[in-house]
Amino acid sequence: MLNLGKSQMTTDTQYKSKTRKPLTITIMGGGNRGKTYAEYALKYPDELKVLAIVEPNEINREYFTSLYQIPEHLSFADETSFFAQKKLSDAIFIATPDHCHYSQAINALNNGYHILLEKPIAQNLNECYDIAALAEKKNLLVGVCHVLRYSKCFQKVKQLIESKELGEIINIIHFEPVGLERMAHAFIRGQWRKQEDAGPIIITKSCHDLDLIQGLVGKKCKSIASYGALNYFKQENAPKGSTDRCINGCLVEESCPYSAVKIYLKERSWLRNFALTADEKINEEIIRKELKEGLYGRCVFHCDNTVIDSQVVSMLFEDNVTANFTMSAFTKKEFRTTRILLTNGEIFSDEKSITYSNFQEGTEKRIQINETSKHGGGDHVIIKSFINACRENSKELLPSNIDDSIEGFRMAIMAEESRIKKKMIEL
Ligand SMILES: NC(=O)c1ccc[n+]([C@@H]2O[C@H](COP(=O)([O-])OP(=O)(O)OC[C@H]3O[C@@H](n4cnc5c(N)ncnc54)[C@H](O)[C@@H]3O)[C@@H](O)[C@H]2O)c1
């Protein structure tokens, strides 16, 4: 069923041995993720060419037109004018906000495009099934950007499991440390703060993790139970002396780990989501304006956030394999840790290294992961797999093709149902 790990079959040698035209793509959504994926075309122009851009934000659109030399007639400010054209490129990379994914994916498939689709696939399970069914009907590929599947670390972990050297998996314990600043920026102040609008964090953030656990186990999940709550980031926990905005005379601002003044003004981090007009560039004046009036200047205890800040999920898979997952905001680091317990050994990974023991041999070995790029290199390996899969028109070459990716989404939906209904869910 799941083929996490097989993307390694796509090697540089294979590419070089085939003299073909680069795969042409349209970037739909030229923000943070769209830019990251498009960089592959700068690095490997023989494999990928950014032909068109669909992006309402003028600054982001201009970034693409100038960097990728996109002519005016292939630069679109909205998807309607883009989809009104006949098919322009081989594929579309959809890297727009979550709520756009479903309609854009359906439109893209109806217009004959292969798709690389950002996670989450859609906003509910039926939408996921719709996309998968249409892709099947049209004989087109949909790759889901579950980039962790393609990271060097998890590919090696998967290979170790598949080698059977350490026996069969009994249990997985996986931890996602969201980190204080990411939590404050994206899930308390920013665009994923409201469960009602953005969806639950188990989908918007942890769909990666459930997908990964499912991919490592390689079996169907049979039942799931989950707990979690918004524990801390609410009015009643506001420190004495705090104000609605960090710059409005808050008495505890200087010692507050979530201070917007510290994060945005002093450290100049997480600035990429600040709304700018075409003639604006980030500077102190703009940051101060945001701190005074914008979403990101608000005290984390005085926001309108409803998304939970910690969650645990227990899963039972076929053959009695079990897994536990914990997501928590309350961490300093952002590296995931995974412990896999098998009949003849144990694997531990922290994304930077893997340590594994073989019980029968009495050995312990360590693999250092020398990969500094984001998502452990997965952001570009997924593109490589997608290009190869499109060339061969084969979803087998795409580890996170939509059929394989829906299972993790389904688990996330069921985990949320379990958390809300306070009962175990049979899948
Ligand atoms: N795979 C991952 O690890 C990962 C990491 C972060 C975000 N994401 C996902 O990637 C997607 C994009 O996130 P981001 O961080 O790049 O956000 P972003 O805000 O930086 O970029 C989104 C871009 O889409 C544009 N846009 C908005 N509506 C559009 C429309 N109708 N048509 C075309 N473009 C439109 C925006 O102007 C913006 O430039 C989200 O779905 C997010 O959940 C995935």
The ligand as an ORCA input file, in Angstrom:
! r2SCAN-3c Opt
* xyz 0 1
  N       4.428     21.204      3.423
  C       4.755     21.975      4.424
  O       5.626     21.635      5.218
  C       4.099     23.307      4.609
  C       4.697     24.291      5.419
  C       4.051     25.523      5.536
  C       2.844     25.738      4.885
  N       2.282     24.746      4.135
  C       1.023     24.948      3.403
  O       1.341     25.646      2.203
  C       0.278     26.510      1.833
  C       0.825     27.917      1.634
  O       1.446     28.329      2.836
  P       2.526     29.513      2.825
  O       3.230     29.424      4.133
  O       3.308     29.475      1.571
  O       1.572     30.770      2.834
  P       1.852     32.200      2.181
  O       0.821     33.095      2.749
  O       3.287     32.565      2.347
  O       1.591     31.972      0.613
  C       0.321     31.784      0.058
  C       0.274     32.604     -1.219
  O      -0.938     32.310     -1.917
  C      -1.421     33.527     -2.457
  N      -2.841     33.381     -2.732
  C      -3.897     33.608     -1.913
  N      -5.046     33.318     -2.542
  C      -4.718     32.900     -3.786
  C      -5.472     32.456     -4.906
  N      -6.806     32.359     -4.869
  N      -4.799     32.096     -6.031
  C      -3.451     32.180     -6.089
  N      -2.685     32.584     -5.049
  C      -3.306     32.929     -3.917
  C      -1.079     34.562     -1.404
  O      -1.095     35.873     -1.929
  C       0.300     34.116     -0.973
  O       1.305     34.710     -1.741
  C      -0.761     26.402      2.940
  O      -1.755     25.514      2.547
  C       0.015     25.815      4.115
  O      -0.781     25.040      4.977
  C       2.898     23.550      3.987
*
